[in-house]
């Protein structure tokens, strides 16, 4: 069974993630890339990345690290003496 791992804004982002997963030995399938090409100029169509359920946890851990890198660091409050 295949599971949806994540959705990407465009085919380029999905291909980069697919390549990284392949480097980890995880096969993935892109779903919706043809529609993304047709409607790519308006950014309306996402590309889904699907993986086999046996690889899901490892792939999800990788995606989680990407999402954490994209998050902006929270500024710590300065304590007043």
Backbone as a ProteinNet text record, in pm:
[ID]
protein_1_A
[PRIMARY]
XXXXXXXXXXXXXXXXXXXXXXXXXXXXXXXXXXXXXXXXXXXXXXXXXXXXXXXXXXXXXXXXXXXXXXXXXXXXXXXXX
[TERTIARY]
84.2	0	90	50.3	125.4	49.9	126.7	70.8	121.5	39.4	83.9	177.5	297.6	398.7	383.1	373.3	362.8	313.6	282.9	247.4	347.4	379.3	474.8	405.4	460.6	402.5	415.5	520.2	542.5	623	636.4	705.5	854	916.6	1058.9	1087.4	1011.6	1029.3	1007.1	905.2	875.7	989.4	1046.9	1157.7	1282	1307.4	1421.7	1402.9	1283.8	1256.7	1260.7	1204.1	1207.7	1351.8	1440	1581	1647.8	1616.9	1675.1	1626	1498.9	1445.4	1512.8	1533.5	1601	1741.4	1811	1944.7	1941.7	1827.7	1810.5	1759.7	1740.9	1690.9	1539.6	1470.9	1324.8	1266.8	1187.8	1119	997.4	969.5	851.3	785.6	661.3	581.4	530.8	539.4	482.6	343	249.4	111.1	67.7	21.4	-28.8	70.1	188.2	286.7	240.4	159.5	109.6	15.9	-69.6	-160.1	-81	24.8	110	173.2	212.7	272.1	168.8	47.1	-57.5	-92.3	-109.3	-151	-37.5	86.1	201.9	217.1	175.2	191.6	110.2	3.6	-81.1	-61.8	20.7	50.4	-68.9	-164.8	-287.6	-282.7	-189.2	-188	-65.3	-89.8	19.5	58.5	180.3	228.8	243.4	178.7	185.4	300.2	364.5	468.8	414.9	415.6	365.6	481.4	477.9	579.7	511.3	583.3	533.4	522.1	421.6	399.8	519.1	596.8	713.5	822.1	824.2	924.4	871.8	744.1	680.8	749.8	776.3	833.6	970.1	1053.9	1186.4	1172.3	1083.3	1061.2	999.4	906.9	841.9	944.2	1037	1141.9	1225.1	1254.8	1329.8	1249.8	1122.3	1037.4	1028.4	1017.9	1011.5	1137.4	1254.1	1376.9	1374.9	1319	1308.3	1215.5	1102.7	1005.7	1062.2	1141.9	1202.7	1307.8	1378.3	1477.4	1410.7	1289	1216.4	1152.3	1132.6	1067.7	1160.7	1101.7	1181.9	1210.2	1332.8	1363.7	1284.6	1243.7	1168.8	1267.9	1252.7	1342.7	1312	1416	1397.3	1377.7	1291.9	1266.4	1384.5	1421.7	1529	1470.6	1539.5	1494.6	1553.8	1469.3	1516	1565.1	1679	1733.2	1649.3
-116.2	0	124.3	225	350.9	453.6	538.7	644	779.4	881.3	1016.2	1065.6	1101.6	1149.9	1298.7	1374.9	1520.4	1577.4	1705.7	1778.5	1890.1	1917.3	2022.6	2130.5	2250.1	2362.7	2348.5	2278.2	2264.1	2138	2107.1	1983.4	1988.3	2104	2114.4	2072.1	2127.5	2091.8	1942	1887.2	1744.9	1659.5	1700.2	1624.8	1627.5	1740.4	1749.8	1652	1649.8	1558.7	1413.9	1386.7	1251.1	1203.7	1290.9	1255.7	1226.4	1308	1285.3	1153.2	1123	995.3	878.9	893	787.6	764	872.7	859.5	780.6	783.5	709.9	567.8	532.8	400.1	388	500.7	501	540.1	449.1	480.1	566.6	660.1	743.4	767.1	804.9	833.8	976.7	1051.1	1186.2	1177.2	1242.6	1241.9	1386.2	1414.1	1548.2	1635.6	1582.3	1666.2	1712.4	1631.4	1673.4	1792	1789.5	1902.8	2025.7	2002.9	2113.6	2181.5	2102.1	2159.5	2241.2	2190.8	2261	2392.3	2387.4	2505.6	2568.3	2531.5	2574.2	2723.5	2800.1	2944.7	3011	2943.4	3005.8	2946.2	2842	2782.7	2719.3	2673.6	2620.3	2471.1	2401.4	2255.8	2207.2	2133.2	2076.1	1940.9	1900	1768.4	1686	1570.8	1482.3	1384	1350.8	1249	1129.7	1013.9	890.9	795.4	722.6	621.6	494.6	384.9	257.6	267.6	202.9	213.5	161.7	67.1	16.1	122	220.3	327.6	457.3	457.4	582.6	647.8	573.9	633.6	697.3	628.2	682.9	808.1	802.3	917.1	1033.3	1004.5	1109.6	1179.3	1103.8	1163.1	1261.3	1225	1314.9	1442.6	1428.1	1545.1	1633.7	1573.8	1651.7	1735.8	1681.7	1760.6	1879.1	1857.7	1968.6	2077.1	2035.3	2132.5	2210	2145.5	2214.8	2314.5	2284.1	2378	2501.2	2484	2595.6	2686.4	2634.8	2714.7	2826.1	2938.8	3051.1	3030.2	3058.6	3044	3144.7	3100.3	3187.4	3267	3398.4	3483.9	3468	3452.8	3440.5	3578.8	3584.7	3712.3	3746.2	3871.4	3916.6	3941.5	3890.7	3914.8	4045.8	4124.2	4251.6	4229.2	4289.4	4270.7	4337
0	0	0	-76.9	-76.8	5.5	70.6	155.4	107.5	124.8	91.2	200.3	158.3	251.5	275.7	167.1	178.5	46.3	46.3	-75.6	-94.7	-220.3	-253.9	-335.9	-330.9	-403.6	-554.4	-598.2	-741.9	-769.9	-898.7	-938.2	-904.8	-914.4	-884	-740.1	-647.2	-506.1	-485.6	-550.8	-537.6	-593.9	-705.7	-765.4	-676.5	-611.1	-519.6	-402.8	-346.8	-234.9	-281.8	-400.2	-454.9	-471.2	-519.9	-535.3	-402.3	-301.1	-168.7	-110.3	-128.6	-80.7	-153	-283.1	-360.3	-307.1	-270.5	-212.7	-81.9	-13.8	111.3	86.2	-41	-74.1	-68.1	-72.7	-64.4	-200	-257.2	-382	-352.1	-441.4	-424.1	-559	-553.6	-672.5	-659.8	-769	-771.5	-831	-765.5	-811	-834.3	-956	-986.1	-1059.5	-1097.1	-1162.3	-1299.5	-1369.2	-1499.8	-1485.9	-1385.9	-1363.2	-1319.1	-1244.3	-1201.5	-1322.4	-1422.2	-1542.8	-1620.4	-1626.7	-1700.1	-1630.7	-1499.1	-1423.2	-1343.7	-1375.2	-1296.7	-1280.3	-1378.6	-1370.7	-1262	-1217.6	-1116.4	-977.9	-968.6	-837.8	-770	-850.5	-792.6	-765.2	-826.9	-816.2	-738.6	-634.2	-557.5	-616.1	-588.4	-628.7	-501.5	-498.3	-382.8	-399.9	-289.9	-289.6	-212.5	-279.2	-220.3	-197.6	-86	-56.4	-8.5	-19	32	183.8	238.9	383.3	464.7	410.3	484.4	496.9	407	409.2	470.3	506.3	547.5	667.5	772	894	867.4	792.2	759.5	672.9	574.2	486	562.6	653.3	732.1	821.7	877.8	961.4	879.2	754.9	666.6	639	606.8	579.1	703.5	819.8	943.6	962.8	927	939.9	842.7	723	627.1	679	733.6	784	901.7	985.8	1099.2	1053.7	944.5	891.4	832.9	778.2	718.2	821.6	942.4	1046.2	1092.9	1117.6	1166.9	1314.9	1356.2	1498.8	1581.8	1697.1	1786.6	1869.8	1866.1	1943.2	2091.9	2169.4	2313.2	2373.1	2472.8	2539.5	2629.2	2624.5	2713.6	2851.9	2950.8	3087.1	3136.7	3199.8	3255.7	3396.6	3429.9	3564.8	3671.5
[MASK]
+++++++++++++++++++++++++++++++++++++++++++++++++++++++++++++++++++++++++++++++++

